[in-house]
Structure formats: C-alpha cells, structure tokens
Amino acid sequence: MTKKFCCLGQEVVLYLNCFVKEYQGKYSETPDSMAVLGYDAALLYIEALEKAGSEDPEKVKAALDGIKDVQLVTGKISLDDKHNPVKGAAILEMKDGKQVYKDYIQP
C-alpha cells in the first residue's frame, strides 16, 4: 500500500486543496493517505456526535445509522445499514513507475 495520497475527482479538489494547505502549514510536509483518511474519520465521528447530541457510545452508534452524503476531504460518504462506508474511489494506474490518476468512480 502506498502512503502517497492522490485523488483528483472534481468533487473533492476544493476540500483536498484546503486540507493539504492547512496540513502543510502546520507540519511542513505533504499529507499522506493515512493523514487524509484519519482526518476523514474524525470528521465522520464529529458528524455522528452532533447528530447524537451526546457522547454516549450507544447514541453515537445509533446516529451513524442515518449518515448519508457527508462531505469529507476525500469525497462524500454514506454508511449502509451495517455501517460500511459507501463512497467514491480514485482509480490510479502505474506509468513509468509512477502513480497516475485515471478516473474517479462513484458506487
């Protein structure tokens, strides 16, 4: 798995650019995929907390049931009835030993 983050889907460019700028300003380096996905996870948790109106784990779990089309850095996400993420994905291909953006697909 590569730790370099690359996603050029039109829906996420603005959010990604803002995230990268803020991250670089704070840490003086380009964020990798773990930084971006970790931030997305925190945003999703905050969404559930706000929806639950509480930090009670059972209320937060219940709040996850209605999560739909939440805008994250890597795109919009919804959760299915088993709390599995449903979101788009960047398709990359290798050209001359480098990852190159090919497409962005939605589920």
N, C-alpha and C positions, 0 to 999 in steps of 0.2 A: 504494500500500500504506500502510495506516495503521500508525503506530508505537504506538498505544494498545493495550494488552492487555486483552482481555475474554474471560473463559471462566467460565461458571457451571455446568458439568457437575458433578453431585453428587459424582462420584468424585474430582474434583480440588480441590474447595473447600478442604479442610483443608491440603493441600500448598501450594496457591496462597497462602492466607492467611499461612502461616508464612513463605513466601518473601518476600511483599510486606512483612511486618512487619520481617524481618531487613534487607531491601534498604533500606527507608525509614530504619531506624535507622542504617545505615552511610552512605548517600548523601543523606539528607534530601530524597528525591523518590520519586515512584511509578515503579516499573519499567515500561519499555515492552516491546513484544513481543520486541525483539532481546535485551534483558536476560534475559527468561524463557527464550527458546529457546536462547540461549547457555549458560545455566545447565543446561538440559536436556541439551545436547550434552556438557557437561563431566561430568555425572552418567553419561551413557551411556558415555563414554570410561573413566571410573573403573570402571564395571561390567566393561568388557572387559579392563582392566588386571588387575583382581582375578581374573577368570576365567582369564586367560592365565598369571597368576603371574609375569609378566615384562613388561618394557617393549620387548622385541623386536618390531618392527613386524609381522613375519610371524606371530608368536604372537598378537598383539593382533588382527590381521585374522582369523585362524582362530577366535579367541574370539568374534568378532562373529557367527559362523555360528549359534550356539545362543542368541542373545539372544531372550528371549521374556517378555512381560508384565513388563517392568521399570517400576516406578513412578517417574515423573518429576513435575515440578511441573505440567505440562500434561496429565497422564494417563499411562496405561500405554502402553508401546511395545514392539513386537516388530520384528525385522528379517527380511525374506524372504530367499530364497536368493541374491539379488543385493545384499543389504544395504540395500534400500529400506525406509524406515520404514513400519510399519503401525500406525496409531493413530487414535483418535477425533478429531473436529474440532467446534469450536463453530460454529454457524450464526448469523450476525448479519444483521440487516436494518436498513435505514435508515428511521427515523421522525422526521419533523420535523427532518431534517438531522443526526440523531444515530444512532450505532450502538446497537442494542438487541438483547440476547440473544434468540434464538428457540428454539434447540434444540441438543442435543449428540448427535452420531451416532457410532456405532461402525462400523468396517469389517466 
